[in-house]
């Protein structure tokens, strides 16, 4: 079966396709539509992994495509919401700095030692979850003046800052250990070449 045609990967592609519509709706100040589209994107994220397990439709394409779709959607939304003055510049700068740092380190590890296993850590998953909650809270805050929504918005944005820094440092620590171990093992002939 063509991996692009599997239900999980089609849902992931749908999430990518929703990104431009989300951007336009936010730029036009249509926050109700933005919130609905964001919830729909979140549902596709939850469903693609569940369907992959239930239908046994795991694919290498899906393994790479899913985090790319998440980062594309979240990064775009952080930028647009910062442009609209709804998310502080500091938060978006930290989120982007961490993601670019991880991409650079991943590329270096791949080029230097052929390492392709860049599985997300528990801190990384927690960071993504908090980022999703922060975007949802920011959008919801535009729809209702409820005090609890403002609190959730503040808490999730602060948690995003903390987890972005913590997970970035954690990835750096893991990369330094794995990169160093792999290099020394190769030098000592402990790892065979594929």
TORVEX-900475 format. One line per 2 residues: number of its first residue (from 1); their letters; for each residue x, y negated, z of N, C-alpha, C, CB. Coordinates in Angstrom, 3 decimals, always signed. Glycine has a CB too. Example, Ala and Ser with C-alpha at 12.3 -4.5 7.8 and 13.67 -1.06 7.14 Angstrom:
2
1> AS> +13.190/+5.690/+7.800/+12.300/+4.500/+7.800/+13.200/+3.300/+7.800/+11.308/+4.473/+9.046; +12.850/+2.250/+7.080/+13.670/+1.060/+7.140/+12.900/-0.030/+7.870/+14.084/+0.598/+5.725 $
//
This chain:
194
1> XX> +0.835/+1.192/+0.000/+0.000/+0.000/+0.000/+0.878/-1.254/+0.000/-0.949/+0.001/+1.221; +0.482/-2.214/-0.808/+1.194/-3.485/-0.879/+1.081/-4.189/+0.483/+0.621/-4.387/-2.030 $
3> XX> +2.239/-4.521/+1.126/+2.165/-5.110/+2.460/+1.416/-6.439/+2.512/+3.545/-5.306/+2.991; +1.373/-7.163/+1.401/+0.663/-8.448/+1.397/-0.839/-8.227/+1.506/+0.991/-9.248/+0.121 $
5> XX> -1.324/-7.084/+1.020/-2.766/-6.829/+1.004/-3.290/-6.198/+2.289/-3.104/-5.941/-0.151; -2.443/-5.941/+3.249/-2.933/-5.374/+4.497/-3.710/-6.443/+5.265/-1.760/-4.818/+5.353 $
7> XX> -4.714/-5.997/+6.028/-5.563/-6.936/+6.763/-4.762/-7.848/+7.701/-6.601/-6.170/+7.563; -3.791/-7.315/+8.476/-3.035/-8.208/+9.361/-2.282/-9.298/+8.608/-2.058/-7.406/+10.181 $
9> XX> -1.651/-8.935/+7.489/-0.882/-9.929/+6.736/-1.789/-10.939/+6.039/+0.005/-9.237/+5.706; -2.976/-10.506/+5.618/-3.931/-11.452/+5.029/-4.389/-12.468/+6.074/-5.149/-10.703/+4.442 $
11> XX> -4.581/-12.010/+7.310/-4.948/-12.935/+8.384/-3.818/-13.929/+8.667/-5.297/-12.155/+9.662; -2.585/-13.429/+8.619/-1.438/-14.316/+8.842/-1.350/-15.361/+7.732/-0.124/-13.502/+8.916 $
13> XX> -1.569/-14.929/+6.488/-1.562/-15.870/+5.362/-2.696/-16.888/+5.495/-1.686/-15.112/+4.026; -3.838/-16.433/+5.994/-4.953/-17.358/+6.232/-4.554/-18.424/+7.243/-6.199/-16.596/+6.729 $
15> XX> -3.828/-18.019/+8.289/-3.361/-18.974/+9.301/-2.448/-20.020/+8.664/-2.618/-18.240/+10.445; -1.567/-19.583/+7.772/-0.685/-20.526/+7.071/-1.508/-21.480/+6.213/+0.342/-19.770/+6.194 $
17> XX> -2.538/-20.948/+5.547/-3.379/-21.785/+4.681/-4.216/-22.791/+5.468/-4.296/-20.911/+3.848; -4.499/-22.488/+6.737/-5.279/-23.413/+7.554/-4.485/-24.660/+7.947/-5.771/-22.707/+8.799 $
19> XX> -3.152/-24.555/+7.949/-2.302/-25.663/+8.414/-2.576/-26.984/+7.692/-0.846/-25.294/+8.237; -2.628/-27.015/+6.348/-2.873/-28.313/+5.697/-4.242/-28.914/+6.035/-2.757/-28.159/+4.195 $
21> XX> -5.259/-28.060/+6.178/-6.592/-28.553/+6.516/-6.613/-29.135/+7.934/-7.631/-27.421/+6.388; -5.867/-28.493/+8.831/-5.736/-29.017/+10.187/-5.058/-30.381/+10.180/-4.949/-28.041/+11.065 $
23> XX> -4.004/-30.501/+9.420/-3.268/-31.766/+9.339/-4.176/-32.876/+8.824/-2.032/-31.620/+8.427; -4.885/-32.601/+7.744/-5.766/-33.615/+7.150/-6.863/-34.017/+8.128/-6.390/-33.091/+5.843 $
25> XX> -7.464/-33.031/+8.798/-8.553/-33.363/+9.726/-8.053/-34.200/+10.906/-9.218/-32.082/+10.242; -6.840/-33.925/+11.385/-6.272/-34.731/+12.473/-5.958/-36.137/+11.983/-4.998/-34.068/+13.038 $
27> XX> -5.342/-36.243/+10.813/-4.999/-37.562/+10.268/-6.238/-38.410/+10.025/-4.216/-37.411/+8.968; -7.358/-37.749/+9.698/-8.614/-38.478/+9.480/-9.388/-38.719/+10.771/-9.488/-37.718/+8.506 $
29> XX> -8.838/-38.240/+11.893/-9.504/-38.439/+13.171/-10.729/-37.568/+13.369/-9.892/-39.859/+13.311; -10.818/-36.480/+12.631/-11.964/-35.560/+12.750/-11.584/-34.451/+13.735/-12.368/-34.952/+11.340 $
31> XX> -11.619/-34.790/+15.012/-11.087/-33.899/+16.040/-11.975/-32.694/+16.327/-10.876/-34.665/+17.303; -13.276/-32.815/+16.091/-14.143/-31.651/+16.260/-13.751/-30.570/+15.254/-15.636/-32.043/+16.087 $
33> XX> -13.614/-30.981/+13.993/-13.201/-30.040/+12.956/-11.804/-29.504/+13.247/-13.239/-30.708/+11.573; -10.918/-30.377/+13.695/-9.553/-29.962/+14.023/-9.556/-28.885/+15.096/-8.722/-31.163/+14.487 $
35> XX> -10.364/-29.092/+16.138/-10.422/-28.127/+17.233/-10.967/-26.783/+16.739/-11.296/-28.670/+18.383; -12.016/-26.825/+15.924/-12.609/-25.587/+15.385/-11.589/-24.852/+14.515/-13.895/-25.903/+14.558 $
37> XX> -10.890/-25.586/+13.651/-9.882/-24.956/+12.786/-8.731/-24.368/+13.610/-9.333/-25.980/+11.771; -8.349/-25.064/+14.677/-7.267/-24.565/+15.520/-7.687/-23.289/+16.247/-6.840/-25.635/+16.534 $
39> XX> -8.913/-23.257/+16.727/-9.427/-22.042/+17.369/-9.465/-20.898/+16.354/-10.845/-22.288/+17.968; -9.904/-21.184/+15.122/-9.928/-20.163/+14.075/-8.521/-19.640/+13.802/-10.545/-20.727/+12.784 $
41> XX> -7.545/-20.541/+13.754/-6.153/-20.132/+13.537/-5.673/-19.264/+14.694/-5.238/-21.368/+13.379; -6.053/-19.625/+15.919/-5.683/-18.829/+17.084/-6.294/-17.441/+17.035/-6.107/-19.531/+18.356 $
43> XX> -7.536/-17.354/+16.557/-8.179/-16.040/+16.437/-7.474/-15.165/+15.411/-9.651/-16.202/+16.056; -7.031/-15.760/+14.302/-6.298/-14.954/+13.313/-4.988/-14.443/+13.905/-6.017/-15.780/+12.035 $
45> XX> -4.370/-15.251/+14.770/-3.125/-14.837/+15.416/-3.368/-13.661/+16.357/-2.502/-16.012/+16.185; -4.468/-13.720/+17.099/-4.793/-12.631/+18.020/-5.193/-11.366/+17.269/-5.915/-13.054/+18.963 $
47> XX> -5.932/-11.549/+16.171/-6.449/-10.395/+15.434/-5.398/-9.681/+14.599/-7.567/-10.828/+14.545; -4.417/-10.424/+14.045/-3.474/-9.756/+13.132/-2.669/-8.676/+13.847/-2.521/-10.781/+12.508 $
49> XX> -2.207/-8.982/+15.060/-1.450/-7.981/+15.812/-2.309/-6.807/+16.241/-0.820/-8.612/+17.025; -3.548/-7.125/+16.664/-4.471/-6.069/+17.085/-4.797/-5.146/+15.919/-5.762/-6.676/+17.658 $
51> XX> -5.088/-5.723/+14.760/-5.406/-4.910/+13.581/-4.210/-4.087/+13.117/-5.888/-5.802/+12.444; -3.027/-4.661/+13.205/-1.824/-3.920/+12.800/-1.676/-2.652/+13.640/-0.559/-4.809/+12.941 $
53> XX> -1.969/-2.775/+14.940/-1.875/-1.597/+15.817/-3.014/-0.617/+15.558/-1.885/-2.026/+17.290; -4.251/-1.129/+15.485/-5.407/-0.255/+15.322/-5.409/+0.473/+13.976/-6.680/-1.058/+15.468 $
55> XX> -5.080/-0.273/+12.922/-5.113/+0.296/+11.573/-3.787/+0.928/+11.152/-5.491/-0.772/+10.582; -2.787/+0.831/+12.059/-1.440/+1.337/+11.762/-0.902/+0.733/+10.461/-1.454/+2.879/+11.663 $
57> XX> -1.061/-0.596/+10.364/-0.619/-1.319/+9.168/+0.554/-2.232/+9.493/-1.776/-2.138/+8.572; +1.488/-1.730/+10.304/+2.692/-2.489/+10.607/+3.544/-2.575/+9.344/+3.490/-1.836/+11.779 $
59> XX> +4.153/-3.727/+9.120/+5.063/-3.865/+7.982/+6.194/-4.816/+8.372/+4.305/-4.387/+6.712; +7.325/-4.649/+7.717/+8.460/-5.551/+7.946/+8.073/-6.977/+7.550/+9.712/-5.082/+7.144 $
61> XX> +7.306/-7.118/+6.467/+6.849/-8.440/+6.039/+6.033/-9.105/+7.149/+6.010/-8.332/+4.744; +5.125/-8.350/+7.747/+4.296/-8.884/+8.821/+5.109/-9.277/+10.034/+3.253/-7.881/+9.218 $
63> XX> +6.152/-8.484/+10.327/+6.991/-8.776/+11.486/+7.706/-10.111/+11.333/+8.009/-7.662/+11.696; +8.089/-10.451/+10.103/+8.748/-11.737/+9.853/+7.735/-12.860/+9.618/+9.683/-11.621/+8.647 $
65> XX> +6.635/-12.518/+8.947/+5.659/-13.531/+8.554/+4.900/-14.116/+9.748/+4.676/-12.936/+7.570; +4.564/-13.279/+10.724/+3.767/-13.731/+11.866/+4.447/-14.854/+12.652/+3.487/-12.562/+12.791 $
67> XX> +5.714/-14.696/+13.093/+6.330/-15.808/+13.815/+6.555/-17.042/+12.950/+7.638/-15.367/+14.397; +6.780/-16.826/+11.643/+6.942/-17.971/+10.742/+5.633/-18.758/+10.671/+7.375/-17.502/+9.322 $
69> XX> +4.509/-18.035/+10.578/+3.201/-18.695/+10.536/+2.948/-19.467/+11.828/+2.078/-17.660/+10.306; +3.287/-18.856/+12.963/+3.113/-19.532/+14.253/+3.933/-20.816/+14.319/+3.509/-18.599/+15.404 $
71> XX> +5.210/-20.708/+13.960/+6.098/-21.879/+14.045/+5.670/-22.961/+13.065/+7.556/-21.474/+13.773; +5.289/-22.553/+11.856/+4.847/-23.526/+10.858/+3.633/-24.289/+11.367/+4.520/-22.831/+9.524 $
73> XX> +2.661/-23.568/+11.892/+1.438/-24.198/+12.372/+1.717/-25.102/+13.572/+0.405/-23.135/+12.742; +2.408/-24.566/+14.576/+2.660/-25.349/+15.791/+3.566/-26.547/+15.526/+3.282/-24.466/+16.862 $
75> XX> +4.630/-26.336/+14.769/+5.549/-27.443/+14.482/+4.841/-28.563/+13.732/+6.749/-26.948/+13.668; +4.048/-28.191/+12.755/+3.297/-29.181/+11.986/+2.338/-29.952/+12.884/+2.525/-28.503/+10.849 $
77> XX> +1.645/-29.228/+13.761/+0.682/-29.888/+14.640/+1.364/-30.796/+15.659/-0.161/-28.850/+15.361; +2.503/-30.356/+16.200/+3.229/-31.223/+17.129/+3.651/-32.514/+16.434/+4.463/-30.495/+17.701 $
79> XX> +4.133/-32.405/+15.189/+4.532/-33.602/+14.440/+3.358/-34.540/+14.194/+5.154/-33.205/+13.111; +2.254/-33.982/+13.718/+1.098/-34.808/+13.382/+0.496/-35.444/+14.632/+0.040/-33.974/+12.654 $
81> XX> +0.405/-34.659/+15.712/-0.160/-35.204/+16.948/+0.760/-36.255/+17.575/-0.420/-34.075/+17.949; +2.056/-36.106/+17.372/+2.991/-37.140/+17.827/+2.824/-38.407/+16.975/+4.461/-36.624/+17.755 $
83> XX> +2.685/-38.224/+15.669/+2.458/-39.353/+14.767/+1.199/-40.126/+15.159/+2.346/-38.863/+13.315; +0.165/-39.391/+15.595/-1.089/-40.032/+16.007/-1.010/-40.595/+17.427/-2.239/-39.034/+15.916 $
85> XX> +0.128/-40.394/+18.114/+0.300/-40.915/+19.462/-0.371/-40.077/+20.536/-0.224/-42.297/+19.527; -0.672/-38.823/+20.230/-1.386/-37.961/+21.170/-0.462/-37.026/+21.948/-2.413/-37.148/+20.430 $
87> XX> +0.755/-36.836/+21.459/+1.765/-36.038/+22.160/+3.023/-36.896/+22.252/+2.052/-34.662/+21.419; +3.650/-36.944/+23.431/+4.876/-37.749/+23.566/+5.993/-37.261/+22.641/+5.364/-37.720/+25.016 $
89> XX> +6.759/-38.203/+22.135/+7.868/-37.895/+21.234/+8.864/-36.941/+21.879/+8.576/-39.175/+20.812; +9.085/-37.088/+23.175/+10.043/-36.239/+23.890/+9.683/-34.766/+23.774/+10.112/-36.639/+25.360 $
91> XX> +8.394/-34.464/+23.929/+7.938/-33.073/+23.859/+8.217/-32.503/+22.474/+6.430/-32.970/+24.191; +7.843/-33.241/+21.452/+8.039/-32.761/+20.078/+9.520/-32.624/+19.742/+7.366/-33.710/+19.079 $
93> XX> +10.346/-33.570/+20.205/+11.790/-33.490/+19.953/+12.384/-32.235/+20.600/+12.504/-34.754/+20.488; +11.960/-31.919/+21.816/+12.454/-30.715/+22.487/+12.005/-29.448/+21.765/+11.975/-30.683/+23.937 $
95> XX> +10.739/-29.410/+21.365/+10.203/-28.236/+20.664/+10.974/-28.013/+19.368/+8.687/-28.410/+20.369; +11.175/-29.088/+18.595/+11.906/-28.954/+17.334/+13.371/-28.613/+17.560/+11.797/-30.234/+16.526 $
97> XX> +13.986/-29.260/+18.542/+15.395/-28.989/+18.826/+15.630/-27.535/+19.177/+15.884/-29.871/+19.956; +14.751/-26.968/+20.011/+14.876/-25.563/+20.393/+14.725/-24.656/+19.172/+13.828/-25.200/+21.459 $
99> XX> +13.685/-24.915/+18.367/+13.430/-24.053/+17.210/+14.560/-24.122/+16.188/+12.114/-24.438/+16.547; +15.067/-25.322/+15.938/+16.184/-25.460/+14.999/+17.421/-24.767/+15.562/+16.483/-26.956/+14.713 $
101> XX> +17.665/-24.923/+16.864/+18.797/-24.247/+17.497/+18.714/-22.735/+17.361/+18.874/-24.621/+18.961; +17.529/-22.176/+17.583/+17.354/-20.722/+17.452/+17.579/-20.290/+16.015/+15.949/-20.294/+17.920 $
103> XX> +17.068/-21.061/+15.052/+17.275/-20.715/+13.640/+18.752/-20.734/+13.269/+16.502/-21.680/+12.737; +19.464/-21.748/+13.732/+20.890/-21.858/+13.413/+21.669/-20.694/+14.024/+21.457/-23.203/+13.919 $
105> XX> +21.408/-20.406/+15.303/+22.105/-19.304/+15.964/+21.776/-17.973/+15.297/+21.737/-19.254/+17.452; +20.502/-17.772/+14.929/+20.098/-16.538/+14.244/+20.827/-16.390/+12.917/+18.578/-16.521/+14.014 $
107> XX> +20.924/-17.489/+12.171/+21.622/-17.453/+10.880/+23.102/-17.144/+11.073/+21.454/-18.791/+10.136; +23.709/-17.734/+12.093/+25.130/-17.486/+12.366/+25.353/-16.031/+12.760/+25.642/-18.422/+13.481 $
109> XX> +24.502/-15.513/+13.646/+24.644/-14.111/+14.061/+24.451/-13.159/+12.885/+23.639/-13.777/+15.169; +23.501/-13.496/+12.019/+23.276/-12.641/+10.851/+24.483/-12.681/+9.917/+22.002/-13.077/+10.096 $
111> XX> +25.007/-13.896/+9.676/+26.156/-14.038/+8.771/+27.430/-13.426/+9.362/+26.394/-15.517/+8.452; +27.628/-13.605/+10.661/+28.882/-13.161/+11.290/+28.917/-11.667/+11.579/+29.103/-13.914/+12.573 $
113> XX> +27.815/-11.149/+12.117/+27.848/-9.743/+12.559/+26.715/-8.900/+11.992/+27.797/-9.681/+14.062; +25.937/-9.471/+11.074/+24.871/-8.704/+10.440/+23.713/-8.387/+11.367/+25.423/-7.436/+9.900 $
115> XX> +23.570/-9.139/+12.430/+22.503/-8.871/+13.395/+21.172/-9.382/+12.857/+22.821/-9.526/+14.759; +20.192/-8.489/+12.800/+18.878/-8.869/+12.296/+17.791/-8.784/+13.358/+18.509/-7.999/+11.130 $
117> XX> +18.084/-8.267/+14.516/+17.096/-8.098/+15.575/+17.013/-9.376/+16.401/+17.449/-6.888/+16.474; +15.998/-10.177/+16.113/+15.801/-11.428/+16.836/+14.428/-11.407/+17.513/+15.928/-12.651/+15.877 $
119> XX> +14.198/-10.380/+18.294/+12.911/-10.214/+18.957/+12.678/-11.343/+19.948/+12.839/-8.857/+19.667; +11.411/-11.780/+20.051/+11.114/-12.857/+21.006/+11.239/-12.360/+22.442/+9.700/-13.420/+20.764 $
121> XX> +11.730/-13.228/+23.306/+11.844/-12.879/+24.722/+10.520/-13.180/+25.413/+13.012/-13.657/+25.402; +10.404/-12.733/+26.650/+9.201/-13.013/+27.438/+9.030/-14.523/+27.631/+9.272/-12.300/+28.812 $
123> XX> +10.156/-15.226/+27.880/+10.094/-16.687/+28.007/+9.660/-17.337/+26.691/+11.463/-17.246/+28.445; +10.143/-16.790/+25.579/+9.758/-17.318/+24.272/+8.272/-17.155/+24.010/+10.549/-16.634/+23.176 $
125> XX> +7.734/-15.981/+24.371/+6.295/-15.740/+24.196/+5.485/-16.659/+25.108/+5.951/-14.259/+24.487; +5.957/-16.831/+26.341/+5.267/-17.739/+27.279/+5.290/-19.165/+26.740/+5.926/-17.687/+28.689 $
127> XX> +6.419/-19.560/+26.148/+6.546/-20.897/+25.583/+5.548/-21.105/+24.447/+7.974/-21.132/+25.083; +5.440/-20.120/+23.567/+4.485/-20.224/+22.454/+3.060/-20.323/+22.981/+4.617/-19.014/+21.505 $
129> XX> +2.730/-19.513/+23.987/+1.390/-19.542/+24.578/+1.076/-20.910/+25.167/+1.259/-18.468/+25.658; +2.046/-21.485/+25.873/+1.839/-22.802/+26.476/+1.731/-23.878/+25.397/+2.987/-23.137/+27.447 $
131> XX> +2.500/-23.755/+24.326/+2.398/-24.717/+23.222/+1.006/-24.674/+22.597/+3.470/-24.429/+22.149; +0.479/-23.465/+22.398/-0.869/-23.317/+21.842/-1.890/-23.968/+22.785/-1.213/-21.809/+21.615 $
133> XX> -1.744/-23.696/+24.086/-2.660/-24.283/+25.071/-2.547/-25.807/+25.082/-2.370/-23.723/+26.475; -1.320/-26.320/+24.922/-1.115/-27.778/+24.925/-1.806/-28.424/+23.725/+0.397/-28.113/+24.911 $
135> XX> -1.636/-27.842/+22.545/-2.280/-28.401/+21.346/-3.799/-28.346/+21.507/-1.839/-27.626/+20.063; -4.312/-27.212/+21.999/-5.761/-27.090/+22.201/-6.254/-28.144/+23.187/-6.124/-25.676/+22.708 $
137> XX> -5.515/-28.350/+24.283/-5.919/-29.333/+25.297/-5.867/-30.753/+24.747/-5.022/-29.223/+26.533; -4.851/-31.054/+23.945/-4.730/-32.391/+23.346/-5.914/-32.652/+22.408/-3.380/-32.530/+22.572 $
139> XX> -6.264/-31.653/+21.597/-7.407/-31.814/+20.684/-8.716/-31.924/+21.459/-7.479/-30.634/+19.698; -8.873/-31.084/+22.483/-10.092/-31.111/+23.285/-10.226/-32.433/+24.037/-10.105/-29.940/+24.270 $
141> XX> -9.100/-33.005/+24.436/-9.100/-34.290/+25.158/-9.656/-35.411/+24.282/-7.672/-34.646/+25.627; -9.581/-35.246/+22.976/-10.146/-36.245/+22.059/-11.659/-36.101/+21.944/-9.505/-36.119/+20.672 $
143> XX> -12.179/-34.949/+22.393/-13.615/-34.691/+22.272/-14.384/-34.968/+23.549/-13.842/-33.271/+21.860; -13.700/-34.888/+24.688/-14.387/-35.076/+25.963/-13.491/-35.820/+26.951/-14.816/-33.719/+26.549 $
145> XX> -14.101/-36.735/+27.719/-13.313/-37.459/+28.717/-13.239/-36.719/+30.063/-13.903/-38.846/+28.928; -13.648/-35.449/+30.095/-13.672/-34.698/+31.352/-12.296/-34.729/+32.028/-14.110/-33.237/+31.098 $
147> XX> -12.308/-34.956/+33.337/-11.055/-35.080/+34.087/-10.232/-33.796/+34.005/-11.343/-35.424/+35.554; -10.898/-32.645/+34.075/-10.160/-31.385/+34.069/-9.405/-31.182/+32.754/-11.114/-30.215/+34.310 $
149> XX> -9.966/-31.704/+31.646/-9.278/-31.580/+30.343/-7.996/-32.411/+30.371/-10.210/-32.045/+29.162; -8.066/-33.589/+30.958/-6.867/-34.420/+31.092/-5.803/-33.744/+31.939/-7.224/-35.767/+31.699 $
151> XX> -6.231/-33.072/+33.004/-5.280/-32.345/+33.848/-4.630/-31.190/+33.089/-5.979/-31.816/+35.103; -5.473/-30.432/+32.371/-4.947/-29.302/+31.588/-3.964/-29.812/+30.539/-6.102/-28.512/+30.907 $
153> XX> -4.312/-30.929/+29.903/-3.418/-31.528/+28.900/-2.064/-31.865/+29.531/-4.060/-32.806/+28.286; -2.084/-32.541/+30.674/-0.837/-32.945/+31.346/-0.034/-31.722/+31.798/-1.148/-33.849/+32.562 $
155> XX> -0.717/-30.747/+32.375/-0.033/-29.538/+32.872/+0.605/-28.765/+31.725/-1.022/-28.628/+33.633; -0.139/-28.574/+30.635/+0.406/-27.776/+29.525/+1.540/-28.499/+28.798/-0.702/-27.435/+28.530 $
157> XX> +1.461/-29.829/+28.704/+2.562/-30.566/+28.074/+3.818/-30.506/+28.943/+2.157/-32.037/+27.825; +3.656/-30.629/+30.259/+4.810/-30.503/+31.165/+5.365/-29.081/+31.152/+4.413/-30.898/+32.602 $
159> XX> +4.458/-28.095/+31.104/+4.906/-26.699/+31.031/+5.632/-26.435/+29.715/+3.709/-25.736/+31.179; +5.191/-27.085/+28.646/+5.871/-26.946/+27.352/+7.302/-27.449/+27.453/+5.113/-27.715/+26.248 $
161> XX> +7.491/-28.581/+28.107/+8.847/-29.111/+28.289/+9.701/-28.120/+29.059/+8.812/-30.466/+29.023; +9.199/-27.657/+30.206/+9.963/-26.735/+31.043/+10.287/-25.428/+30.348/+9.211/-26.451/+32.303 $
163> XX> +9.274/-24.819/+29.708/+9.494/-23.522/+29.049/+10.323/-23.653/+27.768/+8.152/-22.869/+28.724; +10.214/-24.797/+27.102/+11.039/-25.017/+25.906/+12.517/-25.034/+26.296/+10.646/-26.351/+25.198 $
165> XX> +12.847/-25.763/+27.342/+14.235/-25.826/+27.806/+14.689/-24.458/+28.322/+14.389/-26.896/+28.912; +13.859/-23.828/+29.164/+14.230/-22.539/+29.759/+14.398/-21.454/+28.694/+13.173/-22.104/+30.781 $
167> XX> +13.457/-21.367/+27.760/+13.554/-20.320/+26.736/+14.697/-20.604/+25.765/+12.230/-20.200/+25.966; +14.963/-21.883/+25.491/+16.104/-22.222/+24.635/+17.416/-21.795/+25.263/+16.131/-23.718/+24.352 $
169> XX> +17.573/-22.083/+26.559/+18.785/-21.649/+27.275/+18.868/-20.129/+27.351/+18.812/-22.244/+28.694; +17.720/-19.486/+27.533/+17.697/-18.015/+27.598/+18.124/-17.398/+26.270/+16.293/-17.513/+27.978 $
171> XX> +17.600/-17.933/+25.162/+18.004/-17.436/+23.842/+19.501/-17.649/+23.618/+17.197/-18.137/+22.730; +20.016/-18.792/+24.052/+21.448/-19.075/+23.898/+22.274/-18.069/+24.696/+21.773/-20.522/+24.354 $
173> XX> +21.837/-17.763/+25.899/+22.539/-16.791/+26.737/+22.504/-15.405/+26.101/+21.920/-16.744/+28.144; +21.327/-14.994/+25.607/+21.206/-13.684/+24.950/+22.088/-13.628/+23.713/+19.737/-13.395/+24.569 $
175> XX> +22.069/-14.696/+22.925/+22.865/-14.730/+21.689/+24.352/-14.636/+21.996/+22.575/-16.013/+20.895; +24.798/-15.325/+23.046/+26.224/-15.284/+23.387/+26.630/-13.889/+23.850/+26.548/-16.320/+24.479 $
177> XX> +25.764/-13.221/+24.581/+26.078/-11.861/+25.048/+26.051/-10.863/+23.899/+25.089/-11.425/+26.140; +25.000/-10.939/+23.078/+24.874/-9.982/+21.975/+25.933/-10.214/+20.914/+23.489/-10.072/+21.350 $
179> XX> +26.168/-11.486/+20.602/+27.185/-11.810/+19.595/+28.563/-11.385/+20.038/+27.182/-13.295/+19.293; +28.905/-11.664/+21.287/+30.212/-11.298/+21.823/+30.382/-9.803/+21.925/+30.417/-11.924/+23.176 $
181> XX> +29.331/-9.108/+22.389/+29.398/-7.658/+22.523/+29.546/-7.004/+21.168/+28.160/-7.123/+23.232; +28.746/-7.474/+20.218/+28.801/-6.881/+18.891/+30.170/-7.099/+18.261/+27.706/-7.463/+17.999 $
183> XX> +30.728/-8.293/+18.396/+32.032/-8.589/+17.803/+33.131/-7.736/+18.438/+32.364/-10.079/+17.961; +33.116/-7.634/+19.776/+34.161/-6.851/+20.438/+34.012/-5.369/+20.131/+34.123/-7.078/+21.952 $
185> XX> +32.778/-4.883/+20.025/+32.581/-3.477/+19.683/+33.056/-3.202/+18.260/+31.102/-3.085/+19.838; +32.794/-4.139/+17.347/+33.267/-3.956/+15.973/+34.794/-3.939/+15.938/+32.721/-5.075/+15.053 $
187> XX> +35.402/-4.849/+16.704/+36.863/-4.913/+16.742/+37.478/-3.622/+17.282/+37.312/-6.094/+17.594; +36.788/-3.013/+18.231/+37.291/-1.761/+18.814/+36.833/-0.527/+18.043/+36.844/-1.648/+20.258 $
189> XX> +36.071/-0.741/+16.973/+35.619/+0.377/+16.156/+34.498/+1.177/+16.786/+36.759/+1.278/+15.872; +33.765/+0.573/+17.743/+32.689/+1.302/+18.413/+31.391/+1.284/+17.642/+32.458/+0.737/+19.773 $
191> XX> +31.268/+0.388/+16.674/+30.039/+0.338/+15.884/+30.389/+0.701/+14.449/+29.361/-1.075/+15.961; +29.642/+1.665/+13.924/+29.894/+2.053/+12.531/+29.165/+1.114/+11.600/+29.459/+3.510/+12.270 $
193> XX> +29.710/+0.939/+10.417/+29.068/+0.076/+9.434/+27.987/+0.868/+8.717/+30.101/-0.490/+8.424; +26.883/+0.172/+8.391/+25.783/+0.830/+7.686/+26.102/+0.993/+6.225/+24.494/+0.048/+7.850 $
//
